[in-house]
Amino acid sequence: MKNYHLTKAKDGWSLKPEGSKRATKHFTTDKESAIRESANLLKNKNTAASLKIHKTDGKIQEERTYPRSADPKKSKG
């Protein structure tokens, strides 16, 4: 499973593959729009992907798996 991080940038939000210095996509929209657009990008990939959403302070706020069926954790929520 490939891991992606959505982090705060100077003028928006950046979606980067884990271990990469270059962003796959840069969003100049608000955080919620960046999350939606990132989710759409990852849903359309042919492999499973994990999206780690960061707060503005850099800490991880939430993690989502696409497609949902690839989520290794079988729990509610």
Residue, then its C-alpha position, 0 to 999 in steps of 0.5 A: m500500500k502506498n502512503y500519501h501525506l496531505t500537509k500544509a504549504k505556504d499557499g494551500w495544501s500539498l499531497k506528497p507520496e511518503g518519502s518524496k520531496r516533490a508534491t504529486k498535487h498542490f491545492t490552493t483551496d481550503k483544507e476540506s476541498a483538498i481532502r476531497e480532491s486528494a480522496n478522488l485522486l487516490k480512489n482512481k488509482n489501481t492500487a490501495a493507498s493510505l492518506k494521512i491528513h495533517k493538521t497545520d502544526g504538522k501532526i497527523q489528524e486522521e488516516r484514510t484508506y482507499p479503497r475502503s476494502a483495503d483497510p487492514k484494521k477491521s474496526k468501527g469508524 
